[in-house]
Amino acid sequence: MPRWYQISIINHLFQRVFFLKRTSLFAHSVMTFLFGSHLSFRKKLKVVTKLAVEHASNLASFACLYKLMLAILKVLSQRIEQSSSGIHPGILQQLSKSLLRIIVNGPFMKRKRNNSTYSNVPGHPEQPHHAFLAGAVGGYIVWGRYSGVNYQLILYLISRIIVGCLKLASQKGIPPFSWKQLTFTKTYPWAAAGIWGTVMVMFEEYPESLHPSLRRSMEEIYRYASFGSENPAESGTR
């Protein structure tokens, strides 16, 4: 398969992700119109458009950078394998190549994928840790800049990662997550109770510890709407 085919895959991916994520416009519209009562209609449209474009462009940029890093790591891995039988004079050159081999092939080289059908598919990691390296580079470059959109997506991923780790621990037979009594239907109500109880205590006693967007949303629901005031101070609340 031609090497340039991977570049065309990345270009197509950017266009597909950017235009598909226009559906995020709906979610940003709902949140802005619900909790942006202090904004005029024109400002709301500007905020919605800005958030939707930032969301879509960041996802598209990350997807392309991730695929590009996978392609670079795959090429480096192939080059290292091809030149592994050669003789390279110089201690520094040998050390640098050994370090590059560890980064590309991983510290546990025996875990390398032997499934050539999968590893040769453009856009797929050749080795398991390639996904982490490519994702870390893309995360630092694209999502490392703080903004409301980036922060919300990071929080979303944290929750998904925690749930995924719990499922993985159950599949691996790690107690207590592997106990048959701890089914989803039995544990979910308790998790919901603990999470909502905790966030309400934080909102009532330590509101400054919550993220401003979450605090504003909760104030709209539990302060302004309850007492019909535009200022929580007027209601005699914190």
C-alpha positions as a Python dict, from the first residue, in 0.01 Angstrom:
ca = {
    (1, 'M'): (0, 0, 0),
    (2, 'P'): (153, 339, -100),
    (3, 'R'): (283, 551, 185),
    (4, 'W'): (107, 860, 51),
    (5, 'Y'): (-223, 678, 94),
    (6, 'Q'): (-193, 740, 468),
    (7, 'I'): (-170, 1114, 402),
    (8, 'S'): (-490, 1104, 196),
    (9, 'I'): (-657, 914, 479),
    (10, 'I'): (-560, 1192, 722),
    (11, 'N'): (-693, 1463, 489),
    (12, 'H'): (-1022, 1281, 444),
    (13, 'L'): (-1045, 1226, 820),
    (14, 'F'): (-1011, 1599, 894),
    (15, 'Q'): (-1295, 1686, 658),
    (16, 'R'): (-1520, 1406, 785),
    (17, 'V'): (-1470, 1483, 1156),
    (18, 'F'): (-1506, 1860, 1111),
    (19, 'F'): (-1833, 1838, 923),
    (20, 'L'): (-1979, 1554, 1129),
    (21, 'K'): (-1915, 1743, 1453),
    (22, 'R'): (-2144, 2020, 1336),
    (23, 'T'): (-2401, 1821, 1532),
    (24, 'S'): (-2232, 1958, 1846),
    (25, 'L'): (-2393, 2289, 1748),
    (26, 'F'): (-2721, 2158, 1891),
    (27, 'A'): (-2573, 2074, 2231),
    (28, 'H'): (-2397, 2410, 2262),
    (29, 'S'): (-2717, 2587, 2153),
    (30, 'V'): (-2927, 2419, 2421),
    (31, 'M'): (-2682, 2496, 2704),
    (32, 'T'): (-2627, 2856, 2594),
    (33, 'F'): (-2997, 2938, 2557),
    (34, 'L'): (-3085, 2766, 2885),
    (35, 'F'): (-2815, 2917, 3105),
    (36, 'G'): (-2723, 3230, 2912),
    (37, 'S'): (-3023, 3440, 3009),
    (38, 'H'): (-2799, 3745, 3063),
    (39, 'L'): (-2695, 3745, 2695),
    (40, 'S'): (-2882, 3897, 2404),
    (41, 'F'): (-3000, 3677, 2120),
    (42, 'R'): (-2723, 3798, 1889),
    (43, 'K'): (-2454, 3731, 2151),
    (44, 'K'): (-2599, 3386, 2211),
    (45, 'L'): (-2566, 3305, 1841),
    (46, 'K'): (-2204, 3425, 1844),
    (47, 'V'): (-2123, 3214, 2151),
    (48, 'V'): (-2290, 2905, 2004),
    (49, 'T'): (-2108, 2941, 1672),
    (50, 'K'): (-1772, 2999, 1841),
    (51, 'L'): (-1809, 2697, 2072),
    (52, 'A'): (-1927, 2467, 1793),
    (53, 'V'): (-1643, 2568, 1558),
    (54, 'E'): (-1384, 2529, 1835),
    (55, 'H'): (-1522, 2188, 1929),
    (56, 'A'): (-1527, 2059, 1572),
    (57, 'S'): (-1189, 2203, 1469),
    (58, 'N'): (-1014, 2069, 1781),
    (59, 'L'): (-1151, 1720, 1731),
    (60, 'A'): (-1057, 1724, 1364),
    (61, 'S'): (-707, 1857, 1441),
    (62, 'F'): (-651, 1596, 1710),
    (63, 'A'): (-773, 1311, 1488),
    (64, 'C'): (-538, 1413, 1206),
    (65, 'L'): (-242, 1465, 1439),
    (66, 'Y'): (-308, 1129, 1604),
    (67, 'K'): (-311, 949, 1268),
    (68, 'L'): (-2, 1138, 1154),
    (69, 'M'): (189, 1036, 1467),
    (70, 'L'): (87, 673, 1416),
    (71, 'A'): (219, 688, 1060),
    (72, 'I'): (548, 843, 1176),
    (73, 'L'): (593, 579, 1447),
    (74, 'K'): (517, 304, 1198),
    (75, 'V'): (778, 436, 953),
    (76, 'L'): (1037, 470, 1231),
    (77, 'S'): (967, 117, 1348),
    (78, 'Q'): (1016, -19, 997),
    (79, 'R'): (1339, 178, 951),
    (80, 'I'): (1475, 47, 1281),
    (81, 'E'): (1398, -311, 1182),
    (82, 'Q'): (1562, -268, 844),
    (83, 'S'): (1880, -123, 992),
    (84, 'S'): (1900, -349, 1297),
    (85, 'S'): (2156, -574, 1129),
    (86, 'G'): (2388, -290, 1031),
    (87, 'I'): (2696, -176, 1221),
    (88, 'H'): (2685, 178, 1358),
    (89, 'P'): (3018, 303, 1496),
    (90, 'G'): (3031, 539, 1786),
    (91, 'I'): (2899, 500, 2140),
    (92, 'L'): (2677, 808, 2124),
    (93, 'Q'): (2522, 695, 1799),
    (94, 'Q'): (2453, 350, 1941),
    (95, 'L'): (2299, 499, 2257),
    (96, 'S'): (2080, 736, 2060),
    (97, 'K'): (1960, 456, 1838),
    (98, 'S'): (1893, 233, 2139),
    (99, 'L'): (1691, 510, 2300),
    (100, 'L'): (1492, 564, 1980),
    (101, 'R'): (1432, 189, 1956),
    (102, 'I'): (1293, 182, 2311),
    (103, 'I'): (1063, 477, 2238),
    (104, 'V'): (935, 337, 1910),
    (105, 'N'): (929, -34, 1989),
    (106, 'G'): (855, 4, 2360),
    (107, 'P'): (1043, -124, 2666),
    (108, 'F'): (874, -463, 2629),
    (109, 'M'): (956, -546, 2269),
    (110, 'K'): (806, -893, 2297),
    (111, 'R'): (460, -734, 2316),
    (112, 'K'): (486, -613, 1959),
    (113, 'R'): (186, -694, 1743),
    (114, 'N'): (241, -994, 1520),
    (115, 'N'): (-83, -935, 1333),
    (116, 'S'): (58, -789, 1014),
    (117, 'T'): (-290, -753, 862),
    (118, 'Y'): (-393, -517, 1141),
    (119, 'S'): (-67, -327, 1180),
    (120, 'N'): (-38, -257, 807),
    (121, 'V'): (-378, -90, 791),
    (122, 'P'): (-329, 289, 758),
    (123, 'G'): (-428, 475, 1070),
    (124, 'H'): (-396, 178, 1306),
    (125, 'P'): (-119, 152, 1568),
    (126, 'E'): (154, -96, 1483),
    (127, 'Q'): (222, -156, 1852),
    (128, 'P'): (1, -107, 2160),
    (129, 'H'): (195, 184, 2310),
    (130, 'H'): (193, 377, 1982),
    (131, 'A'): (-167, 475, 2060),
    (132, 'F'): (-58, 627, 2392),
    (133, 'L'): (236, 818, 2241),
    (134, 'A'): (28, 955, 1954),
    (135, 'G'): (-261, 1044, 2185),
    (136, 'A'): (-31, 1214, 2435),
    (137, 'V'): (132, 1430, 2167),
    (138, 'G'): (-206, 1526, 2023),
    (139, 'G'): (-349, 1590, 2368),
    (140, 'Y'): (-65, 1823, 2463),
    (141, 'I'): (-71, 2019, 2137),
    (142, 'V'): (-447, 2041, 2075),
    (143, 'W'): (-615, 2001, 2413),
    (144, 'G'): (-332, 2140, 2629),
    (145, 'R'): (-454, 2496, 2572),
    (146, 'Y'): (-714, 2572, 2838),
    (147, 'S'): (-1061, 2676, 2725),
    (148, 'G'): (-1414, 2598, 2834),
    (149, 'V'): (-1464, 2352, 2549),
    (150, 'N'): (-1134, 2172, 2606),
    (151, 'Y'): (-1185, 2153, 2981),
    (152, 'Q'): (-1535, 2011, 2949),
    (153, 'L'): (-1415, 1744, 2708),
    (154, 'I'): (-1129, 1649, 2940),
    (155, 'L'): (-1377, 1608, 3226),
    (156, 'Y'): (-1599, 1398, 3000),
    (157, 'L'): (-1308, 1171, 2909),
    (158, 'I'): (-1205, 1134, 3273),
    (159, 'S'): (-1549, 999, 3362),
    (160, 'R'): (-1545, 761, 3066),
    (161, 'I'): (-1195, 640, 3153),
    (162, 'I'): (-1295, 570, 3513),
    (163, 'V'): (-1599, 369, 3401),
    (164, 'G'): (-1387, 186, 3143),
    (165, 'C'): (-1122, 100, 3403),
    (166, 'L'): (-1389, -39, 3633),
    (167, 'K'): (-1523, -257, 3352),
    (168, 'L'): (-1171, -370, 3265),
    (169, 'A'): (-1101, -458, 3628),
    (170, 'S'): (-1419, -667, 3632),
    (171, 'Q'): (-1318, -847, 3312),
    (172, 'K'): (-968, -915, 3453),
    (173, 'G'): (-1116, -1071, 3768),
    (174, 'I'): (-988, -804, 4008),
    (175, 'P'): (-1191, -800, 4332),
    (176, 'P'): (-1419, -641, 4440),
    (177, 'F'): (-1504, -530, 4086),
    (178, 'S'): (-1530, -889, 3968),
    (179, 'W'): (-1784, -989, 4233),
    (180, 'K'): (-2099, -1119, 4069),
    (181, 'Q'): (-2314, -942, 4328),
    (182, 'L'): (-2192, -601, 4205),
    (183, 'T'): (-2400, -582, 3891),
    (184, 'F'): (-2463, -258, 3704),
    (185, 'T'): (-2831, -246, 3797),
    (186, 'K'): (-2748, -281, 4168),
    (187, 'T'): (-2452, -41, 4186),
    (188, 'Y'): (-2582, 237, 3959),
    (189, 'P'): (-2843, 376, 4203),
    (190, 'W'): (-2582, 392, 4480),
    (191, 'A'): (-2333, 564, 4250),
    (192, 'A'): (-2598, 819, 4148),
    (193, 'A'): (-2686, 881, 4512),
    (194, 'G'): (-2323, 934, 4613),
    (195, 'I'): (-2238, 1160, 4321),
    (196, 'W'): (-2544, 1385, 4355),
    (197, 'G'): (-2516, 1398, 4732),
    (198, 'T'): (-2153, 1503, 4708),
    (199, 'V'): (-2203, 1772, 4445),
    (200, 'M'): (-2497, 1924, 4634),
    (201, 'V'): (-2293, 1944, 4956),
    (202, 'M'): (-2012, 2111, 4764),
    (203, 'F'): (-2258, 2355, 4604),
    (204, 'E'): (-2419, 2449, 4935),
    (205, 'E'): (-2107, 2462, 5154),
    (206, 'Y'): (-1811, 2515, 4918),
    (207, 'P'): (-1949, 2666, 4593),
    (208, 'E'): (-1613, 2827, 4510),
    (209, 'S'): (-1462, 2478, 4469),
    (210, 'L'): (-1691, 2398, 4175),
    (211, 'H'): (-1616, 2498, 3819),
    (212, 'P'): (-1771, 2837, 3734),
    (213, 'S'): (-1988, 2698, 3453),
    (214, 'L'): (-2128, 2424, 3679),
    (215, 'R'): (-2181, 2670, 3962),
    (216, 'R'): (-2365, 2914, 3734),
    (217, 'S'): (-2589, 2636, 3605),
    (218, 'M'): (-2671, 2520, 3957),
    (219, 'E'): (-2739, 2877, 4067),
    (220, 'E'): (-2981, 2917, 3776),
    (221, 'I'): (-3168, 2607, 3893),
    (222, 'Y'): (-3144, 2618, 4272),
    (223, 'R'): (-3113, 2992, 4339),
    (224, 'Y'): (-3268, 3223, 4081),
    (225, 'A'): (-3551, 2998, 3964),
    (226, 'S'): (-3652, 2902, 4318),
    (227, 'F'): (-3686, 3254, 4451),
    (228, 'G'): (-3752, 3453, 4134),
    (229, 'S'): (-3448, 3673, 4184),
    (230, 'E'): (-3178, 3774, 3940),
    (231, 'N'): (-2917, 3793, 4215),
    (232, 'P'): (-2863, 3518, 4472),
    (233, 'A'): (-2765, 3782, 4728),
    (234, 'E'): (-3115, 3932, 4705),
    (235, 'S'): (-3263, 3597, 4809),
    (236, 'G'): (-3062, 3582, 5125),
    (237, 'T'): (-2858, 3291, 4994),
    (238, 'R'): (-2485, 3240, 4964),
}
